[in-house]
Amino acid sequence: MSNYEAAEIDYTCEYLDRVAKAGLLTGIFVDVGAHVGLWALSMSEWYINRYATIPHIIAIEADTDNYQKLRENATQASTGIMPVHSAAWNRDTKLLLKRRTHPARHKVIEGVQGCETDSEIRVPGVALDTVANTPEKRNIDAIKIDVEGAELLVLNGARSILTENKQLIVIVEYSADHFEEYGYRAEQLTAFMVSHGFRVPRKQDRTIINHLEIGRASCRERV
């Protein structure tokens, strides 16, 4: 686990402790771009050890190889992890996954023309508002998103979730350069979150703020 990921997980757990003290913790967590389950497993362990609660973790992963490893990790114990073999997007559609050498760097784009190859495969795209389309799933504690630049597209598919969840924290891992490949800037993501009532992390949390300043990672929590 990298230092920034450990810091983000710690920050998320600190925030959820405040949610728990207010009696609002539901145990529902959404991991978008779950890879093989690092975040999902870490949060599962936290819910179980800290609150003796088996969570409901929706772990969304598009790549077939990553998904198989995610499934294996999710079923090793009572983790509460539900793997979903799809790519989160701004709507339900068909997408193309462009596979990179590093298994955590695959990118999803629109368009499904041509034949599948080892480096390009068709995947279903799904809006988070579709994945979490029941009342109880709308009471989500946290969403983590790491999709190599498509974060704003994913968030546009979660407008109902962002509006209806009052205690929600959203963790967005990003590189500003990746945004440009999808035609938007980091400032647009910030403006989108602020328009839905979120704010950047607490000023005293220097570890996260430092990552935010270099454009590598950001957390948003409800005002």
Accessible surface in RSA format (square Angstrom, percent):
REM  Atomic radii and reference values for relative SASA: ProtOr
REM  Chains: A
REM  Algorithm: Lee & Richards
REM  Probe-radius: 1.40
REM  Slices: 20
REM RES _ NUM      All-atoms   Total-Side   Main-Chain    Non-polar    All polar
REM                ABS   REL    ABS   REL    ABS   REL    ABS   REL    ABS   REL
RES MET A   1   128.62  66.6  48.63  32.2  79.99 190.5  46.31  39.4  82.31 109.0
RES SER A   2    44.57  37.7  30.16  40.3  14.41  33.2  40.88  87.0   3.70   5.2
RES ASN A   3   133.93  92.4 124.85 120.7   9.08  21.9  31.62  76.1 102.31  98.9
RES TYR A   4    38.76  18.1  37.82  21.5   0.95   2.5  26.33  19.8  12.44  15.3
RES GLU A   5    29.59  17.0  29.59  22.4   0.00   0.0   0.63   1.2  28.95  23.6
RES ALA A   6    35.52  32.7  34.14  52.7   1.38   3.1  35.39  49.8   0.13   0.3
RES ALA A   7    17.87  16.4   8.51  13.1   9.37  21.3  15.09  21.3   2.78   7.4
RES GLU A   8     0.22   0.1   0.22   0.2   0.00   0.0   0.22   0.4   0.00   0.0
RES ILE A   9    14.52   8.3  14.52  10.8   0.00   0.0  14.52  10.5   0.00   0.0
RES ASP A  10    82.57  57.8  80.38  80.0   2.20   5.2  17.95  42.2  64.62  64.4
RES TYR A  11     3.58   1.7   1.69   1.0   1.89   4.9   3.07   2.3   0.50   0.6
RES THR A  12     0.00   0.0   0.00   0.0   0.00   0.0   0.00   0.0   0.00   0.0
RES CYS A  13    14.56  11.0  14.56  16.2   0.00   0.0  10.23  25.9   4.33   4.7
RES GLU A  14    86.32  49.6  82.32  62.3   4.00   9.5  35.26  68.2  51.05  41.7
RES TYR A  15    17.11   8.0  17.11   9.7   0.00   0.0   9.80   7.4   7.31   9.0
RES LEU A  16     0.00   0.0   0.00   0.0   0.00   0.0   0.00   0.0   0.00   0.0
RES ASP A  17    24.50  17.2  24.50  24.4   0.00   0.0   9.56  22.5  14.94  14.9
RES ARG A  18    89.15  37.4  81.79  41.7   7.37  17.5  62.51  85.4  26.64  16.1
RES VAL A  19     8.25   5.4   5.19   4.7   3.06   7.4   8.13   7.1   0.12   0.3
RES ALA A  20    22.59  20.8   6.09   9.4  16.50  37.5   7.42  10.4  15.17  40.2
RES LYS A  21   182.26  88.9 142.08  87.2  40.18  95.7  94.06  84.7  88.20  94.0
RES ALA A  22    69.06  63.5  33.56  51.8  35.50  80.8  47.20  66.5  21.86  57.9
RES GLY A  23    64.92  80.1   0.00   N/A  64.92  80.1  34.77  95.4  30.15  67.5
RES LEU A  24    94.03  52.4  87.77  62.8   6.26  15.7  92.21  64.8   1.82   4.9
RES LEU A  25    44.75  24.9  16.83  12.0  27.92  70.2  16.83  11.8  27.92  75.1
RES THR A  26    58.37  41.5  25.64  26.0  32.73  78.0  34.75  46.7  23.63  35.7
RES GLY A  27     2.26   2.8   0.00   N/A   2.26   2.8   1.29   3.5   0.97   2.2
RES ILE A  28    16.32   9.3  16.32  12.2   0.00   0.0  16.32  11.8   0.00   0.0
RES PHE A  29     0.00   0.0   0.00   0.0   0.00   0.0   0.00   0.0   0.00   0.0
RES VAL A  30     2.73   1.8   2.73   2.5   0.00   0.0   2.73   2.4   0.00   0.0
RES ASP A  31     0.04   0.0   0.04   0.0   0.00   0.0   0.00   0.0   0.04   0.0
RES VAL A  32     0.60   0.4   0.60   0.5   0.00   0.0   0.60   0.5   0.00   0.0
RES GLY A  33    18.95  23.4   0.00   N/A  18.95  23.4  11.83  32.5   7.11  15.9
RES ALA A  34     2.68   2.5   0.00   0.0   2.68   6.1   0.01   0.0   2.67   7.1
RES HIS A  35    51.94  28.4  51.14  35.5   0.80   2.0  38.65  39.8  13.29  15.5
RES VAL A  36    38.35  25.2  38.17  34.6   0.18   0.4  38.17  33.2   0.18   0.5
RES GLY A  37     0.04   0.1   0.00   N/A   0.04   0.1   0.04   0.1   0.00   0.0
RES LEU A  38    61.96  34.5  56.62  40.5   5.34  13.4  61.05  42.9   0.91   2.4
RES TRP A  39     3.87   1.6   3.03   1.5   0.84   2.0   3.03   1.6   0.84   1.4
RES ALA A  40     0.00   0.0   0.00   0.0   0.00   0.0   0.00   0.0   0.00   0.0
RES LEU A  41    58.13  32.4  54.24  38.8   3.89   9.8  54.52  38.3   3.62   9.7
RES SER A  42    24.43  20.6  15.37  20.5   9.07  20.9  11.01  23.4  13.43  18.8
RES MET A  43     0.00   0.0   0.00   0.0   0.00   0.0   0.00   0.0   0.00   0.0
RES SER A  44     2.57   2.2   2.57   3.4   0.00   0.0   1.07   2.3   1.51   2.1
RES GLU A  45   106.84  61.3 101.70  76.9   5.14  12.2  32.82  63.5  74.02  60.4
RES TRP A  46    34.88  14.0  28.92  14.0   5.97  14.0  30.38  16.2   4.50   7.3
RES TYR A  47     0.15   0.1   0.15   0.1   0.00   0.0   0.15   0.1   0.00   0.0
RES ILE A  48    60.63  34.5  55.25  41.2   5.38  13.0  55.25  39.8   5.38  14.6
RES ASN A  49   110.94  76.5  75.31  72.8  35.63  85.8  31.05  74.7  79.89  77.2
RES ARG A  50   137.51  57.7 107.46  54.8  30.05  71.5  21.81  29.8 115.70  70.1
RES TYR A  51    72.90  34.0  53.53  30.5  19.36  50.4  51.82  38.9  21.07  26.0
RES ALA A  52    96.14  88.4  61.69  95.2  34.45  78.4  68.07  95.9  28.07  74.4
RES THR A  53    55.19  39.3  51.26  52.0   3.93   9.4  34.95  46.9  20.24  30.6
RES ILE A  54   107.53  61.2  83.96  62.5  23.57  56.8  83.96  60.5  23.57  64.0
RES PRO A  55     6.03   4.4   0.00   0.0   6.03  21.9   1.17   1.0   4.86  30.2
RES HIS A  56    64.17  35.1  61.92  43.0   2.24   5.7  42.05  43.3  22.12  25.7
RES ILE A  57     0.00   0.0   0.00   0.0   0.00   0.0   0.00   0.0   0.00   0.0
RES ILE A  58     0.08   0.0   0.08   0.1   0.00   0.0   0.08   0.1   0.00   0.0
RES ALA A  59     0.00   0.0   0.00   0.0   0.00   0.0   0.00   0.0   0.00   0.0
RES ILE A  60     1.70   1.0   1.38   1.0   0.32   0.8   1.38   1.0   0.32   0.9
RES GLU A  61    15.09   8.7  13.78  10.4   1.31   3.1   1.36   2.6  13.73  11.2
RES ALA A  62    10.09   9.3   6.90  10.6   3.20   7.3   6.93   9.8   3.17   8.4
RES ASP A  63     1.13   0.8   1.04   1.0   0.09   0.2   0.27   0.6   0.86   0.9
RES THR A  64    56.70  40.3  56.70  57.5   0.00   0.0  43.11  57.9  13.59  20.5
RES ASP A  65    77.55  54.3  74.35  74.0   3.19   7.6  19.71  46.4  57.84  57.7
RES ASN A  66     4.16   2.9   4.16   4.0   0.00   0.0   0.00   0.0   4.16   4.0
RES TYR A  67    29.37  13.7  29.37  16.7   0.00   0.0   7.22   5.4  22.14  27.3
RES GLN A  68    81.71  45.7  81.55  59.6   0.16   0.4  31.24  66.5  50.46  38.3
RES LYS A  69   110.57  53.9 110.04  67.5   0.54   1.3  59.53  53.6  51.05  54.4
RES LEU A  70     0.16   0.1   0.16   0.1   0.00   0.0   0.16   0.1   0.00   0.0
RES ARG A  71   116.55  48.9 116.02  59.1   0.52   1.2  10.45  14.3 106.09  64.3
RES GLU A  72   109.12  62.6 103.07  78.0   6.05  14.4  41.43  80.1  67.69  55.3
RES ASN A  73    34.11  23.5  33.62  32.5   0.49   1.2   0.65   1.6  33.45  32.3
RES ALA A  74     5.78   5.3   0.51   0.8   5.27  12.0   0.57   0.8   5.21  13.8
RES THR A  75   106.44  75.7  76.73  77.8  29.71  70.8  65.62  88.1  40.82  61.7
RES GLN A  76   141.02  78.9 102.22  74.7  38.80  92.4  40.60  86.4 100.42  76.2
RES ALA A  77    70.25  64.6  49.23  76.0  21.03  47.8  63.03  88.8   7.22  19.1
RES SER A  78    78.29  66.2  60.66  81.0  17.63  40.6  29.46  62.7  48.82  68.4
RES THR A  79    12.54   8.9  11.59  11.8   0.94   2.3  10.75  14.4   1.79   2.7
RES GLY A  80    25.28  31.2   0.00   N/A  25.28  31.2  17.46  47.9   7.82  17.5
RES ILE A  81    17.61  10.0   0.31   0.2  17.31  41.7   0.74   0.5  16.88  45.8
RES MET A  82    71.71  37.1  69.47  46.0   2.24   5.3  42.25  35.9  29.47  39.0
RES PRO A  83    31.39  22.9  19.05  17.4  12.34  44.9  19.05  15.7  12.34  76.7
RES VAL A  84    30.82  20.3  27.65  25.0   3.17   7.6  30.82  26.8   0.00   0.0
RES HIS A  85    67.62  37.0  54.90  38.2  12.72  32.5  33.74  34.8  33.88  39.4
RES SER A  86    14.65  12.4  14.18  18.9   0.47   1.1   0.25   0.5  14.40  20.2
RES ALA A  87     5.97   5.5   2.59   4.0   3.38   7.7   5.97   8.4   0.00   0.0
RES ALA A  88     6.31   5.8   0.00   0.0   6.31  14.4   0.00   0.0   6.31  16.7
RES TRP A  89     4.65   1.9   4.65   2.3   0.00   0.0   4.65   2.5   0.00   0.0
RES ASN A  90    47.57  32.8  32.92  31.8  14.65  35.3   3.54   8.5  44.03  42.6
RES ARG A  91   108.05  45.4 105.27  53.7   2.78   6.6  56.95  77.8  51.10  31.0
RES ASP A  92    82.84  58.0  57.06  56.8  25.78  61.0  33.56  79.0  49.28  49.1
RES THR A  93    39.32  28.0  21.18  21.5  18.14  43.2  13.88  18.6  25.44  38.5
RES LYS A  94   151.51  73.9 144.09  88.4   7.42  17.7  86.47  77.8  65.03  69.3
RES LEU A  95     0.00   0.0   0.00   0.0   0.00   0.0   0.00   0.0   0.00   0.0
RES LEU A  96    19.01  10.6  19.01  13.6   0.00   0.0  19.01  13.4   0.00   0.0
RES LEU A  97     3.29   1.8   3.29   2.4   0.00   0.0   3.29   2.3   0.00   0.0
RES LYS A  98    67.10  32.7  67.10  41.2   0.00   0.0  43.06  38.8  24.05  25.6
RES ARG A  99    62.69  26.3  47.13  24.0  15.56  37.1   8.48  11.6  54.21  32.9
RES ARG A 100   106.43  44.7  93.23  47.5  13.20  31.4  35.44  48.4  70.99  43.0
RES THR A 101   146.52 104.2 113.55 115.1  32.98  78.6  85.93 115.4  60.59  91.6
RES HIS A 102    95.02  51.9  90.23  62.7   4.79  12.3  66.22  68.2  28.80  33.5
RES PRO A 103    60.93  44.4  59.05  53.8   1.88   6.8  59.61  49.2   1.33   8.2
RES ALA A 104    32.07  29.5  17.37  26.8  14.70  33.4  22.80  32.1   9.27  24.6
RES ARG A 105    88.47  37.1  88.02  44.9   0.46   1.1  23.28  31.8  65.19  39.5
RES HIS A 106    25.03  13.7  13.25   9.2  11.78  30.1  11.25  11.6  13.77  16.0
RES LYS A 107     8.91   4.3   8.46   5.2   0.45   1.1   8.71   7.8   0.20   0.2
RES VAL A 108    16.83  11.1  15.91  14.4   0.92   2.2  15.91  13.8   0.92   2.5
RES ILE A 109    59.29  33.7  58.09  43.3   1.20   2.9  59.29  42.7   0.00   0.0
RES GLU A 110    89.31  51.3  69.54  52.6  19.76  47.1  27.21  52.6  62.10  50.7
RES GLY A 111    37.34  46.0   0.00   N/A  37.34  46.0  33.23  91.2   4.10   9.2
RES VAL A 112    38.59  25.4  32.83  29.7   5.76  13.9  32.87  28.6   5.72  15.5
RES GLN A 113   162.03  90.6 142.58 104.2  19.44  46.3  61.64 131.2 100.38  76.1
RES GLY A 114    54.25  66.9   0.00   N/A  54.25  66.9  39.72 109.0  14.53  32.5
RES CYS A 115   114.08  86.3  93.94 104.8  20.14  47.3  30.06  76.2  84.02  90.6
RES GLU A 116    90.16  51.8  65.71  49.7  24.45  58.2  18.16  35.1  72.00  58.8
RES THR A 117    74.40  52.9  59.49  60.3  14.91  35.5  69.45  93.3   4.95   7.5
RES ASP A 118   133.58  93.6 120.75 120.2  12.83  30.3  39.37  92.7  94.21  94.0
RES SER A 119    60.16  50.8  57.11  76.2   3.05   7.0  37.19  79.2  22.97  32.2
RES GLU A 120    51.06  29.3  51.06  38.6   0.00   0.0   6.92  13.4  44.15  36.0
RES ILE A 121    25.14  14.3  25.14  18.7   0.00   0.0  25.14  18.1   0.00   0.0
RES ARG A 122   107.86  45.3  91.05  46.4  16.81  40.0  39.14  53.5  68.72  41.6
RES VAL A 123     7.95   5.2   3.55   3.2   4.40  10.6   6.80   5.9   1.15   3.1
RES PRO A 124    72.78  53.0  69.48  63.3   3.30  12.0  72.10  59.5   0.68   4.2
RES GLY A 125     5.36   6.6   0.00   N/A   5.36   6.6   0.00   0.0   5.36  12.0
RES VAL A 126    20.13  13.2  20.13  18.2   0.00   0.0  20.13  17.5   0.00   0.0
RES ALA A 127     9.66   8.9   9.66  14.9   0.00   0.0   9.66  13.6   0.00   0.0
RES LEU A 128     1.89   1.1   1.74   1.2   0.15   0.4   1.74   1.2   0.15   0.4
RES ASP A 129    30.92  21.7  27.29  27.2   3.63   8.6  17.77  41.8  13.16  13.1
RES THR A 130    55.96  39.8  48.21  48.9   7.75  18.5  37.44  50.3  18.52  28.0
RES VAL A 131    22.98  15.1  10.08   9.1  12.91  31.1  17.26  15.0   5.72  15.5
RES ALA A 132     1.36   1.3   1.36   2.1   0.00   0.0   1.36   1.9   0.00   0.0
RES ASN A 133    95.61  65.9  70.18  67.8  25.42  61.2  14.81  35.6  80.80  78.1
RES THR A 134    44.77  31.8  43.39  44.0   1.38   3.3  44.77  60.1   0.00   0.0
RES PRO A 135   110.12  80.3  99.97  91.1  10.15  36.9 106.33  87.8   3.79  23.5
RES GLU A 136   104.70  60.1 100.29  75.9   4.41  10.5  55.97 108.3  48.73  39.8
RES LYS A 137    43.50  21.2  43.50  26.7   0.00   0.0  15.73  14.2  27.77  29.6
RES ARG A 138    48.04  20.2  47.64  24.3   0.41   1.0  12.28  16.8  35.77  21.7
RES ASN A 139    75.70  52.2  75.32  72.8   0.38   0.9   7.03  16.9  68.67  66.4
RES ILE A 140     0.00   0.0   0.00   0.0   0.00   0.0   0.00   0.0   0.00   0.0
RES ASP A 141     0.00   0.0   0.00   0.0   0.00   0.0   0.00   0.0   0.00   0.0
RES ALA A 142     0.00   0.0   0.00   0.0   0.00   0.0   0.00   0.0   0.00   0.0
RES ILE A 143     0.40   0.2   0.40   0.3   0.00   0.0   0.40   0.3   0.00   0.0
RES LYS A 144     8.15   4.0   8.15   5.0   0.00   0.0   1.08   1.0   7.06   7.5
RES ILE A 145     0.01   0.0   0.01   0.0   0.00   0.0   0.01   0.0   0.00   0.0
RES ASP A 146    31.78  22.3  24.02  23.9   7.76  18.3   1.30   3.1  30.48  30.4
RES VAL A 147    27.58  18.2  19.26  17.4   8.32  20.1  24.86  21.6   2.73   7.4
RES GLU A 148    13.67   7.8  11.69   8.8   1.98   4.7   5.46  10.6   8.21   6.7
RES GLY A 149     0.05   0.1   0.00   N/A   0.05   0.1   0.00   0.0   0.05   0.1
RES ALA A 150     2.33   2.1   2.33   3.6   0.00   0.0   2.33   3.3   0.00   0.0
RES GLU A 151     0.10   0.1   0.10   0.1   0.00   0.0   0.00   0.0   0.10   0.1
RES LEU A 152    21.37  11.9  21.37  15.3   0.00   0.0  21.37  15.0   0.00   0.0
RES LEU A 153    39.39  21.9  39.22  28.1   0.17   0.4  39.39  27.7   0.00   0.0
RES VAL A 154     0.12   0.1   0.12   0.1   0.00   0.0   0.12   0.1   0.00   0.0
RES LEU A 155     0.35   0.2   0.35   0.3   0.00   0.0   0.35   0.2   0.00   0.0
RES ASN A 156    45.12  31.1  34.96  33.8  10.15  24.4   9.76  23.5  35.35  34.2
RES GLY A 157     3.52   4.3   0.00   N/A   3.52   4.3   3.34   9.2   0.17   0.4
RES ALA A 158     0.10   0.1   0.10   0.2   0.00   0.0   0.10   0.1   0.00   0.0
RES ARG A 159   116.52  48.9 116.13  59.2   0.39   0.9  47.09  64.4  69.44  42.1
RES SER A 160    39.80  33.6  34.52  46.1   5.27  12.2   5.34  11.4  34.45  48.3
RES ILE A 161     0.92   0.5   0.92   0.7   0.00   0.0   0.92   0.7   0.00   0.0
RES LEU A 162     0.02   0.0   0.02   0.0   0.00   0.0   0.02   0.0   0.00   0.0
RES THR A 163    74.92  53.3  70.55  71.5   4.37  10.4  60.54  81.3  14.38  21.7
RES GLU A 164    89.69  51.5  67.95  51.4  21.74  51.8  32.52  62.9  57.16  46.7
RES ASN A 165     1.73   1.2   0.03   0.0   1.70   4.1   1.70   4.1   0.03   0.0
RES LYS A 166   142.60  69.6 131.87  80.9  10.73  25.5  96.09  86.5  46.51  49.5
RES GLN A 167    25.48  14.2  21.89  16.0   3.59   8.6  10.08  21.5  15.40  11.7
RES LEU A 168     0.00   0.0   0.00   0.0   0.00   0.0   0.00   0.0   0.00   0.0
RES ILE A 169     0.00   0.0   0.00   0.0   0.00   0.0   0.00   0.0   0.00   0.0
RES VAL A 170     0.00   0.0   0.00   0.0   0.00   0.0   0.00   0.0   0.00   0.0
RES ILE A 171     0.00   0.0   0.00   0.0   0.00   0.0   0.00   0.0   0.00   0.0
RES VAL A 172     0.00   0.0   0.00   0.0   0.00   0.0   0.00   0.0   0.00   0.0
RES GLU A 173     0.36   0.2   0.09   0.1   0.27   0.7   0.00   0.0   0.36   0.3
RES TYR A 174    12.38   5.8   8.60   4.9   3.78   9.8   4.61   3.5   7.77   9.6
RES SER A 175    28.67  24.2  26.97  36.0   1.70   3.9  11.45  24.4  17.22  24.1
RES ALA A 176    44.13  40.6  39.87  61.5   4.26   9.7  39.87  56.1   4.26  11.3
RES ASP A 177   100.03  70.1  95.95  95.5   4.08   9.7  24.94  58.7  75.09  74.9
RES HIS A 178    48.62  26.6  48.62  33.8   0.00   0.0  19.27  19.9  29.35  34.2
RES PHE A 179     0.36   0.2   0.36   0.2   0.00   0.0   0.36   0.2   0.00   0.0
RES GLU A 180   123.17  70.7 103.15  78.0  20.02  47.7  33.43  64.7  89.74  73.3
RES GLU A 181   107.00  61.4  66.44  50.3  40.56  96.6  41.28  79.9  65.71  53.7
RES TYR A 182    42.99  20.1  12.74   7.2  30.25  78.7  19.72  14.8  23.27  28.7
RES GLY A 183    68.70  84.7   0.00   N/A  68.70  84.7  35.81  98.3  32.88  73.6
RES TYR A 184    16.67   7.8  12.09   6.9   4.57  11.9  14.91  11.2   1.75   2.2
RES ARG A 185   143.44  60.2 141.00  71.9   2.44   5.8  56.91  77.8  86.53  52.4
RES ALA A 186    23.63  21.7  19.92  30.7   3.72   8.5  20.09  28.3   3.54   9.4
RES GLU A 187   115.01  66.0 108.57  82.1   6.44  15.3  61.79 119.5  53.22  43.4
RES GLN A 188    72.17  40.4  65.68  48.0   6.49  15.5  21.31  45.4  50.86  38.6
RES LEU A 189     0.96   0.5   0.96   0.7   0.00   0.0   0.96   0.7   0.00   0.0
RES THR A 190    45.02  32.0  45.02  45.6   0.00   0.0  33.10  44.5  11.92  18.0
RES ALA A 191    61.37  56.4  50.32  77.7  11.05  25.1  57.04  80.3   4.34  11.5
RES PHE A 192    22.35  11.2  16.48  10.2   5.86  15.3  21.66  13.1   0.69   2.0
RES MET A 193     0.00   0.0   0.00   0.0   0.00   0.0   0.00   0.0   0.00   0.0
RES VAL A 194    85.88  56.5  76.26  69.0   9.62  23.2  76.26  66.3   9.62  26.1
RES SER A 195    84.78  71.6  42.74  57.0  42.04  96.8  49.30 105.0  35.48  49.7
RES HIS A 196    31.02  17.0  19.46  13.5  11.55  29.6  20.48  21.1  10.54  12.3
RES GLY A 197    28.50  35.1   0.00   N/A  28.50  35.1  26.78  73.5   1.72   3.9
RES PHE A 198     2.75   1.4   0.00   0.0   2.75   7.1   0.00   0.0   2.75   7.9
RES ARG A 199   107.64  45.2 105.64  53.8   2.00   4.8  35.23  48.2  72.41  43.9
RES VAL A 200    43.36  28.5  39.79  36.0   3.57   8.6  39.79  34.6   3.57   9.7
RES PRO A 201     3.18   2.3   0.00   0.0   3.18  11.5   0.35   0.3   2.83  17.6
RES ARG A 202    62.88  26.4  53.95  27.5   8.93  21.3  29.84  40.8  33.04  20.0
RES LYS A 203   146.18  71.3 140.93  86.5   5.25  12.5  99.43  89.5  46.75  49.8
RES GLN A 204   132.00  73.8 105.26  76.9  26.74  63.7  62.32 132.7  69.68  52.8
RES ASP A 205    25.23  17.7  18.46  18.4   6.77  16.0  11.38  26.8  13.85  13.8
RES ARG A 206   121.17  50.9 117.85  60.1   3.32   7.9  65.93  90.1  55.24  33.5
RES THR A 207    71.43  50.8  65.56  66.5   5.87  14.0  32.36  43.5  39.08  59.1
RES ILE A 208     1.21   0.7   1.21   0.9   0.00   0.0   1.21   0.9   0.00   0.0
RES ILE A 209    10.52   6.0  10.52   7.8   0.00   0.0  10.52   7.6   0.00   0.0
RES ASN A 210    75.60  52.1  74.02  71.5   1.58   3.8  23.36  56.2  52.25  50.5
RES HIS A 211    34.55  18.9  34.42  23.9   0.13   0.3  28.31  29.2   6.24   7.3
RES LEU A 212    38.43  21.4  31.08  22.2   7.36  18.5  31.08  21.8   7.36  19.8
RES GLU A 213   121.67  69.9  83.65  63.3  38.01  90.5  43.64  84.4  78.02  63.7
RES ILE A 214   131.59  74.9  97.09  72.3  34.50  83.2 105.79  76.2  25.80  70.0
RES GLY A 215    13.93  17.2   0.00   N/A  13.93  17.2  11.60  31.8   2.32   5.2
RES ARG A 216    57.68  24.2  56.97  29.0   0.71   1.7  29.21  39.9  28.47  17.3
RES ALA A 217     0.15   0.1   0.15   0.2   0.00   0.0   0.15   0.2   0.00   0.0
RES SER A 218     0.25   0.2   0.00   0.0   0.25   0.6   0.25   0.5   0.00   0.0
RES CYS A 219     0.63   0.5   0.51   0.6   0.12   0.3   0.52   1.3   0.12   0.1
RES ARG A 220     0.96   0.4   0.82   0.4   0.14   0.3   0.25   0.3   0.71   0.4
RES GLU A 221     1.51   0.9   1.18   0.9   0.34   0.8   0.10   0.2   1.41   1.2
RES ARG A 222    30.97  13.0  24.01  12.2   6.96  16.6  16.25  22.2  14.72   8.9
RES VAL A 223   120.59  79.4  78.67  71.2  41.92 101.0  93.42  81.2  27.17  73.7
END  Absolute sums over single chains surface
CHAIN  1 A    10141.0       8280.1       1861.0       5362.7       4778.3
END  Absolute sums over all chains
TOTAL         10141.0       8280.1       1861.0       5362.7       4778.3
